[in-house]
Amino acid sequence: MEPADSRMYWLSAAIPNDQFLLYCFADQQVPMADLAEGLRRRAGRVADLGLRVCDVPLSLDHPLWVHRPPTPDQVVVHTGIDAWSRCLERVGELTADQLVATRTCWRLHLLGPIADTPRGPGVVAVLQITHSLGDGRRTSQIARDLFGEHHLRTATRAPTDALPPVLAGSSAAVRGALATPVRIGRMLWRGVEAFRAVGARPPSARPGYALTQLNRPPGARRTLRVVVVDRTTLPAGHTVTVGALTAISIALERYLGAGAEPIGAELTIGRNARAKARNNFRNAGIDLHVEVADPSGRARLIAGEIARAADTDDEPARVAERRASDATPAFLGHWGTRQFDADAPPERVTGVTVVSSVYRGVADLALGGGPVLLTTGFPALSPAQGLTHGVHGIGDAIAISVTTSPEVMPDVERYVDLLTDALALVATIDGRQDSAGPPPGSPEPDRG
């Protein structure tokens, strides 16, 4: 397992971070049991769905990926769910049942048929998947393999499968122990490089944002809502992410009221550089420029913020910091993660809300002969983030999700109304989006 994926795995013990990828398909009146059986067969041919995590004793090396054939109980049919509101309620309940990655890294939930999805009668499939298995782009590709009709090669087994998991973990521990002196030396060398690079970097002008009523522990319950729009209703000349952030900025400004500015969002941005890690993204604070009343001008400033955040990822200091972090021996990395106190309130936050944006491709997926109608996701809450947004597109359908809790936002319908009104306002600026997809040369930021 790569260091970035190990950190995601270890962090899940403090902050649950399973991803829930929701896909809605047109209802073809195929029995749910038949749909489930077909997906079980298909899952057996998706390589990433045949993996689980094997811990290495004493964390002397990073955890291993080992082969685990899918089992029938990983596809679950939820009966009695025939309304969209009940579907979202059920998915919210599912977030409390996080996966144990050493047993299984995914579970698929089937709900429906549902008469009133935002795009008509449909069947809903929710792929629950551990974050260590992939970020937004990687898990979206896994879902495309699961719900697509393209040919899949027989899944190959992991190299560690030559030994039983217990022996594979022990063997990795021995190798890790022997390599520890070299790894500590590499860590110190990379650490000195990072110290010098960071020292030469100009100080940041933005230390974060003040806590709001949204930045408090959310409790155990979850409230989910989804607003679906057509891509052509979003501003021309900008990515979908910019259009959505502009609408979110208007809704947040109106919801929080006077005196809440400045307001920023913590945006997950996919890295362009190829990497071995399954999680290849970073989080960046994006100022939402609520001091600018004109939505068109605000959108341009937000677009500039995203571009600058993407550019700074390649700065020497950030590259050096990543190298130093990745050079840290596994046992020290695991120890450091365990010291993280998720319940300690921060003085400031990177953003008053988290926004995850992923374009999931063309609408060529199907289930039981029914074409895909929409897709969405629900970024996890944390003790400091009681409101998150997902921006997910497939084909021309763009879904903006709202994830919160009754303890943080008891009046969620009011916020959803504000967001809907804000999307209508954003639709009036700078023309419309081209329905063919993101503008050339402007890849969509995505999560993880």
C-alpha positions in Angstrom: 0.0 0.0 0.0 1.3 3.5 -0.9 1.9 5.9 2.0 -1.1 8.2 1.0 -3.4 5.2 1.0 -2.1 4.0 4.3 -2.8 7.3 5.8 -6.4 7.1 4.6 -6.7 3.7 6.1 -5.3 4.7 9.4 -7.3 7.9 9.6 -10.5 6.0 9.2 -10.2 4.8 12.8 -10.5 8.4 14.0 -12.8 9.9 11.3 -14.9 7.4 9.4 -14.3 8.1 5.7 -16.2 5.4 3.7 -17.4 6.8 0.3 -21.0 6.3 -0.8 -21.3 6.5 -4.6 -25.0 6.7 -5.5 -26.2 5.8 -9.0 -29.8 6.0 -10.2 -31.0 3.9 -13.1 -34.2 4.0 -15.0 -36.5 1.3 -13.7 -37.1 -1.5 -16.2 -39.2 -3.6 -13.7 -36.5 -6.2 -13.4 -36.8 -8.1 -10.1 -34.3 -6.7 -7.5 -33.0 -10.2 -6.8 -32.1 -10.6 -10.4 -30.3 -7.3 -10.5 -28.3 -8.3 -7.3 -27.3 -11.6 -8.8 -26.0 -10.0 -12.0 -24.0 -7.5 -10.0 -22.5 -10.2 -7.9 -21.2 -12.0 -11.0 -19.9 -8.7 -12.5 -18.1 -7.7 -9.2 -16.1 -10.9 -9.4 -14.4 -9.6 -12.6 -13.6 -6.1 -11.2 -10.0 -6.3 -10.0 -10.3 -3.6 -7.3 -13.3 -5.3 -5.8 -11.3 -8.4 -5.1 -9.0 -6.7 -2.6 -8.9 -6.3 1.2 -6.3 -4.9 3.6 -3.8 -7.0 5.5 -2.2 -5.3 8.5 1.6 -5.7 9.1 2.5 -6.5 12.7 3.7 -3.5 14.7 3.2 -1.4 11.5 6.8 -2.2 10.6 5.7 -1.7 7.0 2.7 -0.3 5.2 -0.4 -2.5 5.1 -0.7 -4.9 2.2 -3.4 -5.4 -0.4 -4.4 -9.1 -0.5 -6.9 -10.9 -2.7 -10.4 -11.6 -1.3 -13.0 -13.0 -3.7 -16.4 -11.1 -3.4 -19.0 -12.9 -1.4 -22.7 -12.9 -2.0 -23.5 -10.9 1.2 -21.6 -7.9 -0.2 -24.6 -7.1 -2.4 -27.5 -6.1 -0.2 -31.1 -5.5 -1.3 -33.0 -3.1 0.8 -36.8 -3.7 0.6 -39.6 -1.4 1.3 -37.8 1.7 -0.1 -40.2 3.2 -2.7 -39.7 7.0 -2.2 -36.7 9.2 -2.9 -36.9 10.8 0.6 -36.9 7.4 2.2 -34.0 6.3 0.0 -31.8 9.3 1.2 -32.9 8.6 4.7 -31.7 5.0 4.4 -28.4 6.0 2.9 -27.9 8.4 5.8 -28.4 5.5 8.1 -25.9 3.3 6.2 -23.1 5.9 6.9 -23.1 4.7 10.5 -22.1 1.2 9.5 -18.6 1.7 8.2 -16.6 -1.1 6.5 -13.7 -3.0 8.2 -11.1 -2.9 5.4 -9.3 -6.0 6.7 -12.5 -8.0 6.1 -14.0 -6.2 3.0 -13.4 -2.9 1.2 -16.8 -2.5 -0.4 -20.5 -3.3 -0.1 -23.2 -2.6 -2.7 -26.7 -1.5 -1.6 -29.7 -1.8 -4.0 -32.8 0.3 -3.2 -36.1 0.5 -5.0 -37.9 0.6 -7.3 -38.4 4.3 -6.4 -41.2 6.2 -8.1 -40.0 9.8 -7.6 -36.3 10.1 -8.1 -35.3 13.6 -9.4 -35.2 12.0 -12.9 -38.3 9.8 -12.7 -38.9 6.2 -11.7 -35.7 4.4 -11.0 -33.6 1.9 -9.1 -30.8 3.1 -6.9 -27.4 1.4 -6.4 -25.1 2.7 -3.7 -21.5 1.5 -3.8 -20.0 1.9 -0.3 -16.2 1.7 -0.6 -13.3 2.4 1.7 -11.3 5.6 1.0 -8.0 3.7 1.1 -9.1 1.8 -2.1 -9.3 5.0 -4.1 -10.1 8.7 -4.4 -13.0 10.1 -6.4 -11.6 9.3 -9.8 -10.4 5.8 -8.9 -13.7 4.8 -7.3 -15.7 6.3 -10.2 -13.7 4.0 -12.5 -14.5 1.1 -10.3 -18.2 1.9 -10.5 -17.9 2.2 -14.3 -16.4 -1.3 -14.4 -19.2 -2.5 -12.2 -22.2 -0.9 -14.0 -20.7 -0.8 -17.5 -21.2 -3.3 -20.2 -17.7 -3.4 -21.5 -15.5 -6.5 -21.4 -13.5 -7.1 -18.3 -10.4 -9.2 -18.1 -10.2 -11.8 -15.4 -9.1 -10.1 -12.2 -5.4 -10.8 -11.4 -4.3 -11.7 -7.9 -2.1 -9.5 -5.8 1.7 -10.5 -5.6 1.3 -11.1 -1.8 -1.2 -13.9 -2.5 1.7 -16.4 -2.9 1.5 -16.6 0.9 -1.5 -16.7 3.3 -2.3 -13.2 4.7 -0.8 -14.0 8.1 2.5 -15.1 6.6 2.4 -12.3 4.1 2.0 -9.8 7.0 4.8 -11.4 9.0 7.1 -11.5 6.0 6.5 -7.8 5.4 7.2 -7.0 9.0 10.6 -8.7 8.8 11.5 -6.9 5.7 10.3 -3.6 7.2 12.4 -4.1 10.4 15.5 -4.8 8.3 14.9 -1.7 6.2 14.1 0.6 9.2 17.6 2.1 9.6 17.7 3.1 5.9 14.1 4.4 6.0 14.9 6.6 9.0 17.9 8.0 7.3 15.8 8.8 4.2 13.1 10.4 6.4 15.7 12.6 8.1 17.2 13.6 4.7 13.8 14.4 3.2 12.9 16.2 6.4 15.8 18.6 6.1 15.0 19.2 2.5 11.4 20.1 3.4 12.5 22.3 6.3 14.7 24.3 4.0 12.1 24.6 1.3 9.3 25.6 3.6 11.6 28.2 5.2 12.2 29.8 1.8 8.5 30.0 1.1 6.7 33.3 1.7 4.2 33.1 4.6 0.6 32.4 3.8 -1.7 35.3 3.7 -4.7 33.2 4.6 -4.5 31.3 7.9 -8.0 29.9 7.5 -11.5 30.9 8.3 -13.3 31.6 11.6 -15.6 28.9 12.9 -19.3 29.2 12.2 -22.4 27.5 13.4 -21.7 24.8 10.8 -18.3 23.9 12.2 -19.2 21.8 15.2 -19.6 18.1 15.9 -22.5 16.6 13.9 -23.5 13.8 16.2 -24.5 10.4 14.9 -27.4 11.2 12.6 -27.1 12.3 9.0 -29.4 14.3 6.8 -28.9 14.0 3.0 -30.5 16.1 0.2 -29.7 16.3 -3.5 -30.4 19.0 -6.1 -30.2 17.9 -9.7 -29.7 20.4 -12.6 -28.7 20.1 -16.3 -25.2 21.0 -17.2 -26.4 23.6 -19.7 -27.8 25.7 -16.8 -24.4 26.4 -15.4 -22.2 29.4 -16.5 -20.4 29.2 -19.8 -16.6 29.6 -19.7 -16.3 28.0 -16.3 -16.1 24.4 -15.1 -19.0 22.9 -13.3 -17.1 23.1 -10.1 -16.9 26.9 -10.4 -20.6 27.2 -11.1 -21.5 25.0 -8.2 -19.1 26.8 -5.8 -20.6 30.1 -6.9 -24.1 28.9 -6.0 -22.9 27.4 -2.7 -21.3 30.7 -1.8 -24.6 32.6 -2.4 -26.5 30.0 -0.3 -24.0 30.0 2.5 -23.9 33.8 2.6 -27.7 34.0 2.9 -27.9 31.1 5.4 -25.2 32.4 7.8 -26.4 36.0 7.6 -24.6 39.2 8.1 -21.2 39.2 9.8 -20.2 35.8 8.6 -17.7 36.9 5.9 -15.2 35.9 4.8 -16.4 32.5 3.9 -14.3 29.8 2.3 -14.7 26.2 1.1 -12.3 23.3 1.5 -12.2 21.9 -2.0 -10.7 18.6 -2.9 -8.5 18.9 -6.0 -7.2 16.0 -8.0 -3.6 16.1 -8.9 -2.7 15.9 -12.6 0.6 14.1 -12.1 0.5 10.3 -12.3 1.1 8.5 -9.1 1.2 5.0 -7.7 -1.1 6.0 -4.9 -4.8 5.3 -5.2 -5.5 8.6 -3.4 -4.0 11.3 -5.6 -5.5 14.6 -4.4 -5.1 17.4 -2.0 -7.5 19.7 0.0 -7.2 23.5 -0.5 -9.0 26.4 1.0 -10.9 28.4 -1.7 -12.1 31.9 -0.8 -15.8 32.3 -1.9 -15.5 36.0 -2.2 -18.8 36.8 -0.7 -17.7 40.5 -0.5 -18.4 40.6 -4.3 -22.2 41.0 -4.9 -22.1 40.4 -8.6 -22.4 36.6 -9.3 -20.4 36.8 -12.5 -17.5 38.6 -10.9 -17.6 36.2 -8.0 -17.4 33.2 -10.3 -14.3 34.6 -12.0 -12.6 35.2 -8.7 -13.5 31.7 -7.5 -12.1 30.3 -10.8 -8.9 32.2 -10.1 -8.7 30.8 -6.6 -9.0 27.2 -7.9 -6.3 27.8 -10.6 -3.9 29.2 -8.0 -4.5 26.3 -5.6 -3.7 23.9 -8.4 -0.6 25.7 -9.4 0.8 25.9 -5.8 0.6 22.1 -5.6 3.8 22.0 -7.7 5.7 24.5 -5.6 9.1 23.2 -4.3 8.0 23.5 -0.7 4.9 21.4 -1.2 6.7 18.8 -3.2 9.4 18.5 -0.5 6.7 18.2 2.2 5.0 15.3 0.3 8.4 13.6 -0.1 9.2 13.9 3.5 5.8 12.6 4.6 6.0 9.6 2.2 9.5 8.8 3.5 8.3 8.5 7.1 8.5 4.8 8.2 5.2 3.1 8.5 5.3 2.6 12.3 6.0 6.4 12.8 3.2 7.3 10.4 0.7 5.1 12.1 1.8 6.4 15.5 1.4 10.0 14.3 -2.1 9.2 13.0 -3.2 7.7 16.3 -2.2 10.9 18.1 -4.7 12.9 16.0 -7.5 14.1 18.3 -10.6 14.4 16.1 -12.6 15.8 19.0 -10.3 18.8 19.7 -12.0 21.9 18.2 -9.7 23.8 15.8 -9.2 27.5 16.2 -9.8 28.0 12.4 -10.8 25.8 9.5 -9.6 25.5 5.9 -13.2 26.1 4.8 -16.6 26.4 6.5 -17.8 23.6 4.3 -16.1 20.8 2.3 -16.8 20.5 -1.4 -15.9 17.4 -3.4 -16.3 17.6 -7.2 -16.0 14.6 -9.5 -17.1 14.2 -13.2 -18.0 10.5 -13.6 -18.0 10.4 -17.4 -20.5 9.9 -20.1 -23.9 8.4 -19.4 -23.3 5.0 -20.9 -23.9 2.9 -17.7 -26.9 0.6 -17.2 -28.5 -1.7 -14.7 -31.0 -4.3 -15.8 -31.2 -2.6 -19.2 -32.1 0.8 -17.6 -29.8 3.7 -18.5 -28.1 5.7 -15.7 -30.1 8.9 -14.8 -27.9 10.6 -12.3 -25.1 10.0 -9.8 -24.2 11.7 -6.6 -22.1 11.2 -3.4 -22.0 12.3 0.2 -18.6 13.5 1.5 -18.2 12.5 5.1 -18.7 14.9 8.0 -16.1 15.4 10.8 -16.2 17.0 14.2 -15.2 20.3 12.6 -17.3 20.1 9.4 -21.0 19.7 9.9 -21.9 20.5 6.3 -20.4 19.0 3.1 -21.3 19.2 -0.6 -20.8 16.8 -3.4 -20.8 17.9 -7.0 -21.1 14.9 -9.3 -21.8 14.8 -13.0 -22.6 12.0 -15.5 -23.6 12.9 -19.0 -25.7 16.1 -18.8 -27.0 15.5 -15.2 -25.2 17.5 -12.4 -26.2 16.6 -8.9 -25.2 18.8 -5.9 -25.6 17.0 -2.6 -26.0 18.4 0.8 -24.8 16.3 3.8 -25.4 17.5 7.3 -27.1 16.5 10.5 -30.1 17.7 12.6 -27.7 18.9 15.3 -25.9 21.2 12.9 -28.6 22.2 10.5 -32.1 21.5 11.8 -33.6 23.7 9.1 -32.0 21.8 6.1 -35.0 22.5 3.9 -34.4 26.2 4.2 -30.8 25.8 3.1 -31.8 23.5 0.2 -34.2 26.2 -0.9 -31.5 28.8 -0.7 -29.2 26.6 -2.8 -31.9 26.0 -5.4 -32.5 29.7 -5.7 -28.8 30.3 -5.9 -28.4 27.8 -8.8 -31.2 29.6 -10.6 -29.3 32.9 -10.1 -26.1 31.4 -11.3 -27.9 30.1 -14.4 -28.4 33.7 -15.5 -24.7 34.7 -15.7 -22.3 34.3 -18.6 -24.6 32.2 -20.8 -24.7 28.4 -20.3 -22.4 25.5 -20.1 -21.6 23.4 -23.1 -23.3 20.0 -22.6 -20.4 18.1 -24.1 -18.5 18.2 -20.8 -15.8 20.2 -19.0 -14.0 22.8 -21.2 -11.0 21.5 -23.0 -7.8 21.9 -21.0 -9.8 22.5 -17.8 -10.0 19.2 -15.9 -12.6 19.1 -13.1 -11.1 19.2 -9.6 -12.1 16.0 -7.8 -11.8 14.1 -4.6 -11.4 12.1 -3.3 
